[in-house]
Amino acid sequence: MTRFDRYMLSQFMVLFGFFSLVLVAIFWINKAVRMFDRLIGDGQPAWVFLEFTALTLPGVIGMVLPIAAFAGAVYVTNRLSTESELTVVQATGYSPFRLIRAAAVFGVIVALIMSLLSHYLIPTSLSELRQREAEVRQSISARFLEEGEFLHPAPGITFYIRDISPEGELRDVFLSDRRDPDSPVTYTSTQAYLVQDPGGTKLVMVKGLAQTLRPDGKRLFTTHFDDFSYDISRLIARNPTGLNKAEFAHTADLILRPDEISEQTGASLDELQFILHSRFTQALMCIVAAMIGFATLLLGSFSRFGVWWQILMAFVILVVIKLIESSVTSMAISDSTKWPFMYLPAGLGFLTTLGLLNFAARPGLLRRLIPKRRNAAGGAA
């Protein structure tokens, strides 16, 4: 690579890092806010929230990489064109096919980052995240042993403990079960214990009161009890998390032992094949986004009004390619024999780039294709 190629590549990487940081922050904060409400509302400590949000980062980064690559390529090319740097370099003999070398290398670097994410980091982080979610759901202390706080371990359930003794005795317990709107029940007791048995986890309340409200007759029934056992196992293990999913498998396992992965996850071989090829196409789309963003802005001549129409054209091209990608994705999911069509959007992207470079190298051809309406109107006048 020449010095100018290294200069362009450094500019691409700097702007790519900037846009990636901004986009990751936006998407990550959006996920973190929703996760904060769920985890903190369940009585989890702050370090669990930080751990969970960190495990979502690889997926968020993989989502924004193609967008950041496109934005970085467009911004750098626009700046080089506005400051006439591209014009000077082209005057020295650099053709559009030669200029795109730095953009192609930039796209390959982004594709390698995407490959690392899609083939290893994202499956690993998703698997670890689901594992930690399952552990938190199974943690009795996290859901029930919080002093002085009203907890909501399940929809319609409210739980409160005033104090916990060093021996594990729960004092002044309040439990409201409103899952049945026709018969809400409230339990209060001065003492309670959590007991493990083969049938699950039980909350044994001592010297308490059960109050049942019948809304139809607006009557309240009260029952005093010396001891009462309440099964909380289903509350702790609600919404069980599948720890064996096809998305958690590494690419090497999908290639070398698909039958074993299919048996473990319950996914069909067609689904595994789709997941495998989608990881490769994601990396290719990063190259396509960078090259289209660069090649489109080489069209046309210098204008004091900038290259806004080229930017709009690049955006429209990418949208069309993404629409084609969505259609072939649904086709590949329904019929596994059509998996080669998953590479069609990337192939169209590369062909489009070659066409754009051809027009940029032969500006006279582009002028002949676009009618000179303004000149014709002037001649008529």
C-alpha positions as CSV (number, residue, x, y, z in Angstrom):
1,M,0.0,0.0,0.0
2,T,1.2,3.5,-0.8
3,R,1.3,6.3,1.7
4,F,-2.0,7.7,0.4
5,D,-3.6,4.3,0.8
6,R,-2.4,4.2,4.4
7,Y,-3.6,7.7,4.9
8,M,-7.1,6.9,3.6
9,L,-7.2,3.6,5.6
10,S,-6.3,5.5,8.8
11,Q,-9.1,8.0,8.2
12,F,-11.5,5.2,7.6
13,M,-10.6,3.4,10.8
14,V,-10.8,6.6,12.9
15,L,-14.3,7.5,11.6
16,F,-15.4,3.9,11.8
17,G,-14.3,3.8,15.5
18,F,-16.2,7.0,16.2
19,F,-19.4,5.9,14.5
20,S,-19.2,2.5,16.1
21,L,-18.8,4.1,19.6
22,V,-21.7,6.4,19.1
23,L,-24.0,3.7,17.7
24,V,-23.0,1.1,20.3
25,A,-23.7,3.6,23.0
26,I,-27.2,4.3,21.7
27,F,-28.2,0.7,21.2
28,W,-26.5,-0.5,24.4
29,I,-28.1,2.2,26.6
30,N,-31.5,1.2,25.1
31,K,-31.0,-2.4,26.1
32,A,-29.5,-1.5,29.5
33,V,-32.5,0.7,30.5
34,R,-34.9,-2.2,29.9
35,M,-32.6,-4.7,31.6
36,F,-32.2,-2.3,34.6
37,D,-35.9,-2.2,35.2
38,R,-36.2,-6.0,35.1
39,L,-33.1,-6.8,37.2
40,I,-33.3,-4.1,39.8
41,G,-37.1,-4.7,40.1
42,D,-36.3,-8.3,41.0
43,G,-34.0,-7.2,43.8
44,Q,-30.7,-8.0,42.0
45,P,-27.5,-6.1,43.0
46,A,-25.9,-3.6,40.7
47,W,-23.0,-5.9,39.8
48,V,-25.4,-8.4,38.3
49,F,-26.8,-5.6,36.1
50,L,-23.3,-4.6,35.0
51,E,-22.5,-8.2,34.2
52,F,-25.6,-8.8,32.1
53,T,-25.2,-5.6,30.1
54,A,-21.5,-6.4,29.4
55,L,-22.6,-9.8,28.0
56,T,-25.0,-8.0,25.6
57,L,-22.2,-5.9,24.1
58,P,-20.9,-8.4,21.5
59,G,-24.4,-8.7,20.0
60,V,-24.9,-4.9,19.9
61,I,-21.5,-4.4,18.3
62,G,-22.2,-7.0,15.6
63,M,-25.5,-5.2,14.9
64,V,-23.9,-1.7,14.3
65,L,-20.7,-2.7,12.4
66,P,-22.1,-2.6,8.9
67,I,-23.8,0.7,9.6
68,A,-20.6,2.2,11.1
69,A,-18.6,0.9,8.1
70,F,-20.9,2.6,5.7
71,A,-21.1,5.8,7.6
72,G,-17.3,6.0,8.0
73,A,-16.7,5.3,4.3
74,V,-19.2,8.0,3.3
75,Y,-17.9,10.6,5.7
76,V,-14.3,10.2,4.8
77,T,-14.9,10.1,1.0
78,N,-17.1,13.2,1.3
79,R,-14.4,15.1,3.2
80,L,-11.7,14.0,0.8
81,S,-13.9,15.1,-2.1
82,T,-14.9,18.4,-0.5
83,E,-11.2,19.3,0.2
84,S,-10.2,18.3,-3.4
85,E,-7.8,15.6,-2.1
86,L,-9.4,13.0,-4.3
87,T,-9.3,15.4,-7.3
88,V,-5.5,15.9,-6.8
89,V,-4.8,12.2,-6.5
90,Q,-6.9,11.4,-9.6
91,A,-5.0,14.0,-11.5
92,T,-1.8,12.0,-10.7
93,G,-3.2,9.0,-12.5
94,Y,-5.1,7.1,-9.8
95,S,-8.2,5.6,-11.3
96,P,-11.4,4.8,-9.3
97,F,-10.4,1.1,-9.4
98,R,-7.1,2.0,-7.9
99,L,-8.6,4.4,-5.3
100,I,-10.9,1.8,-3.9
101,R,-8.1,-0.4,-2.7
102,A,-8.0,1.3,0.7
103,A,-11.8,1.1,1.0
104,A,-11.6,-2.6,0.2
105,V,-8.9,-3.2,2.8
106,F,-11.0,-1.3,5.3
107,G,-14.0,-3.4,4.5
108,V,-12.0,-6.6,4.9
109,I,-10.8,-5.4,8.4
110,V,-14.4,-4.7,9.4
111,A,-15.4,-8.1,8.0
112,L,-12.7,-9.8,10.1
113,I,-14.0,-8.1,13.2
114,M,-17.5,-9.2,12.3
115,S,-16.3,-12.8,11.8
116,L,-14.7,-12.9,15.2
117,L,-18.0,-11.7,16.7
118,S,-20.4,-13.8,14.8
119,H,-18.4,-17.1,14.9
120,Y,-17.2,-16.9,18.5
121,L,-17.9,-13.9,20.7
122,I,-21.6,-13.6,20.1
123,P,-22.5,-17.3,20.6
124,T,-20.3,-17.4,23.7
125,S,-21.8,-14.3,25.2
126,L,-25.3,-15.4,24.5
127,S,-24.7,-18.8,26.1
128,E,-23.1,-17.2,29.1
129,L,-26.0,-14.7,29.4
130,R,-28.6,-17.4,29.3
131,Q,-26.7,-19.4,31.9
132,R,-26.4,-16.4,34.2
133,E,-30.2,-15.7,33.7
134,A,-31.0,-19.3,34.7
135,E,-28.8,-19.0,37.8
136,V,-30.4,-15.8,38.9
137,R,-33.9,-17.3,38.4
138,Q,-32.9,-20.2,40.5
139,S,-31.4,-18.1,43.2
140,I,-33.7,-18.0,46.2
141,S,-31.7,-15.5,48.2
142,A,-31.8,-13.1,45.3
143,R,-35.6,-13.3,44.9
144,F,-36.8,-13.7,48.5
145,L,-34.2,-12.9,51.1
146,E,-34.2,-9.1,50.8
147,E,-34.9,-7.3,54.0
148,G,-37.2,-4.3,54.0
149,E,-38.1,-4.3,50.3
150,F,-41.2,-5.2,48.4
151,L,-40.3,-7.8,45.8
152,H,-42.2,-8.9,42.8
153,P,-40.8,-12.4,41.9
154,A,-43.7,-13.1,39.5
155,P,-46.6,-11.2,38.0
156,G,-49.3,-10.8,40.6
157,I,-47.0,-11.8,43.5
158,T,-45.7,-9.3,46.1
159,F,-43.3,-10.4,48.9
160,Y,-41.9,-8.6,51.9
161,I,-39.7,-9.5,54.8
162,R,-39.0,-7.1,57.6
163,D,-36.0,-8.8,59.1
164,I,-33.9,-12.0,58.7
165,S,-32.2,-13.5,61.8
166,P,-28.7,-14.9,61.7
167,E,-30.3,-18.4,62.0
168,G,-32.2,-17.8,58.8
169,E,-35.6,-17.1,60.4
170,L,-37.8,-14.7,58.4
171,R,-39.7,-12.3,60.6
172,D,-42.9,-10.4,59.8
173,V,-43.6,-11.8,56.4
174,F,-46.1,-10.5,53.9
175,L,-47.1,-12.4,50.8
176,S,-49.8,-11.3,48.4
177,D,-51.0,-13.6,45.7
178,R,-53.2,-11.8,43.1
179,R,-52.8,-14.2,40.2
180,D,-56.4,-15.2,40.4
181,P,-58.4,-11.9,40.2
182,D,-61.5,-13.7,41.4
183,S,-59.8,-14.9,44.6
184,P,-56.8,-12.8,45.7
185,V,-55.1,-14.1,48.9
186,T,-52.8,-12.3,51.3
187,Y,-50.7,-14.2,53.9
188,T,-49.0,-12.6,56.9
189,S,-47.0,-14.3,59.6
190,T,-44.6,-13.4,62.4
191,Q,-42.2,-16.1,61.5
192,A,-41.3,-18.1,58.3
193,Y,-38.7,-20.4,57.0
194,L,-37.5,-21.5,53.6
195,V,-37.4,-25.3,53.4
196,Q,-35.9,-27.4,50.6
197,D,-37.5,-30.8,49.9
198,P,-37.6,-33.2,46.9
199,G,-40.8,-31.6,45.7
200,G,-39.2,-28.1,45.5
201,T,-38.8,-25.1,47.7
202,K,-41.4,-24.3,50.4
203,L,-42.1,-21.2,52.4
204,V,-43.3,-22.4,55.8
205,M,-45.2,-19.6,57.6
206,V,-45.8,-19.9,61.4
207,K,-48.5,-18.1,63.4
208,G,-50.1,-16.2,60.6
209,L,-53.2,-15.1,58.9
210,A,-54.7,-15.8,55.5
211,Q,-57.1,-13.3,54.0
212,T,-59.2,-14.1,51.0
213,L,-61.2,-11.5,49.2
214,R,-64.2,-12.5,47.1
215,P,-65.0,-9.5,44.8
216,D,-68.4,-10.8,43.7
217,G,-69.9,-10.6,47.2
218,K,-67.3,-8.0,48.5
219,R,-66.6,-10.3,51.4
220,L,-63.3,-11.0,53.2
221,F,-62.6,-14.4,54.7
222,T,-59.8,-14.7,57.3
223,T,-58.1,-17.9,58.5
224,H,-55.7,-18.1,61.4
225,F,-53.1,-20.8,61.1
226,D,-50.3,-22.2,63.3
227,D,-48.2,-23.2,60.3
228,F,-48.8,-23.1,56.5
229,S,-46.7,-24.3,53.6
230,Y,-46.5,-22.3,50.4
231,D,-44.8,-23.7,47.3
232,I,-42.5,-21.1,45.7
233,S,-40.6,-23.4,43.3
234,R,-42.7,-22.3,40.3
235,L,-42.1,-18.7,41.1
236,I,-38.3,-19.1,41.2
237,A,-38.1,-21.2,38.0
238,R,-40.7,-19.2,36.0
239,N,-39.9,-18.7,32.3
240,P,-37.3,-21.4,32.1
241,T,-34.4,-20.5,29.9
242,G,-33.3,-22.9,27.2
243,L,-29.5,-23.3,27.7
244,N,-29.1,-25.3,24.5
245,K,-30.0,-23.2,21.4
246,A,-28.6,-23.4,18.0
247,E,-27.5,-19.7,18.2
248,F,-25.2,-20.6,21.0
249,A,-23.2,-23.1,19.0
250,H,-19.8,-22.1,17.6
251,T,-19.3,-22.2,13.9
252,A,-16.7,-25.1,14.1
253,D,-19.4,-27.2,15.8
254,L,-22.0,-26.4,13.2
255,I,-19.6,-27.5,10.5
256,L,-18.0,-30.6,12.1
257,R,-20.9,-32.1,14.1
258,P,-24.2,-30.7,13.0
259,D,-26.1,-33.9,13.9
260,E,-25.0,-33.7,17.5
261,I,-25.9,-30.0,17.7
262,S,-29.3,-30.8,16.2
263,E,-29.9,-33.4,18.8
264,Q,-28.8,-31.2,21.7
265,T,-30.8,-28.1,20.6
266,G,-33.8,-29.6,18.9
267,A,-33.1,-27.5,15.8
268,S,-33.4,-29.1,12.4
269,L,-30.4,-29.4,10.1
270,D,-32.0,-26.8,7.8
271,E,-32.0,-24.3,10.7
272,L,-28.4,-25.0,11.5
273,Q,-27.4,-24.6,7.9
274,F,-29.2,-21.2,7.8
275,I,-27.4,-20.0,11.0
276,L,-24.1,-21.1,9.6
277,H,-24.3,-19.3,6.3
278,S,-25.8,-16.2,7.8
279,R,-22.6,-15.8,9.9
280,F,-20.6,-15.7,6.7
281,T,-22.9,-13.3,4.9
282,Q,-22.8,-10.9,7.7
283,A,-19.1,-10.4,7.2
284,L,-19.5,-10.0,3.5
285,M,-22.1,-7.3,4.0
286,C,-19.6,-5.3,5.9
287,I,-17.3,-5.2,2.9
288,V,-20.2,-4.4,0.6
289,A,-21.3,-1.5,2.8
290,A,-17.8,0.1,2.9
291,M,-17.2,-0.3,-0.9
292,I,-20.6,1.0,-1.9
293,G,-20.2,4.0,0.4
294,F,-16.9,4.9,-1.2
295,A,-17.7,4.0,-4.9
296,T,-21.0,6.0,-5.0
297,L,-19.3,9.2,-3.9
298,L,-16.8,9.0,-6.8
299,L,-19.6,9.7,-9.2
300,G,-20.1,13.1,-10.6
301,S,-17.7,16.1,-10.6
302,F,-16.9,18.6,-7.9
303,S,-19.8,20.8,-6.7
304,R,-19.9,23.6,-4.2
305,F,-23.1,22.1,-2.9
306,G,-21.4,18.9,-1.9
307,V,-22.2,15.3,-2.9
308,W,-25.6,15.0,-1.2
309,W,-27.2,13.2,-4.1
310,Q,-24.4,10.6,-4.2
311,I,-24.9,10.0,-0.5
312,L,-28.6,9.6,-1.0
313,M,-28.0,7.2,-3.9
314,A,-25.6,5.1,-1.7
315,F,-28.2,4.9,1.0
316,V,-30.9,3.8,-1.4
317,I,-28.6,1.1,-2.9
318,L,-28.0,-0.3,0.5
319,V,-31.7,-0.3,1.4
320,V,-32.4,-2.2,-1.8
321,I,-29.7,-4.8,-1.0
322,K,-31.1,-5.2,2.5
323,L,-34.6,-5.7,1.1
324,I,-33.2,-8.4,-1.2
325,E,-31.4,-9.9,1.8
326,S,-34.7,-10.1,3.7
327,S,-36.5,-11.8,0.9
328,V,-33.8,-14.4,0.2
329,T,-33.5,-15.1,4.0
330,S,-37.1,-16.1,4.2
331,M,-36.6,-18.2,1.1
332,A,-33.6,-20.0,2.6
333,I,-35.5,-20.7,5.9
334,S,-38.4,-22.3,4.1
335,D,-36.2,-24.4,1.7
336,S,-32.7,-25.4,2.8
337,T,-31.7,-26.3,-0.8
338,K,-31.8,-22.6,-1.6
339,W,-29.0,-21.6,0.8
340,P,-26.8,-20.3,-2.1
341,F,-29.3,-17.5,-2.5
342,M,-28.2,-16.1,0.9
343,Y,-25.0,-14.9,-0.8
344,L,-27.0,-13.2,-3.6
345,P,-27.2,-9.8,-1.8
346,A,-23.4,-9.7,-1.2
347,G,-22.8,-10.7,-4.9
348,L,-25.2,-7.9,-6.1
349,G,-23.3,-5.5,-3.8
350,F,-20.0,-6.3,-5.4
351,L,-21.4,-6.1,-8.9
352,T,-23.0,-2.8,-8.1
353,T,-19.6,-1.5,-6.8
354,L,-18.0,-2.6,-10.1
355,G,-20.7,-0.7,-12.1
356,L,-20.2,2.4,-10.0
357,L,-16.5,2.3,-10.5
358,N,-16.9,1.9,-14.2
359,F,-19.2,5.0,-14.4
360,A,-16.7,6.9,-12.2
361,A,-13.8,5.9,-14.5
362,R,-15.8,7.0,-17.6
363,P,-17.7,10.1,-16.6
364,G,-18.7,10.8,-20.2
365,L,-20.8,7.6,-20.2
366,L,-22.7,8.9,-17.2
367,R,-23.3,12.2,-18.9
368,R,-24.7,10.5,-22.0
369,L,-27.1,8.5,-19.9
370,I,-28.5,11.5,-18.0
371,P,-30.6,13.8,-20.2
372,K,-29.3,17.4,-20.3
373,R,-32.7,19.0,-19.7
374,R,-31.2,22.2,-18.3
375,N,-29.2,22.8,-21.5
376,A,-32.1,21.9,-23.7
377,A,-34.3,24.3,-21.9
378,G,-31.7,27.1,-22.3
379,G,-31.4,26.4,-26.1
380,A,-35.1,26.6,-26.5
381,A,-35.2,29.9,-24.8
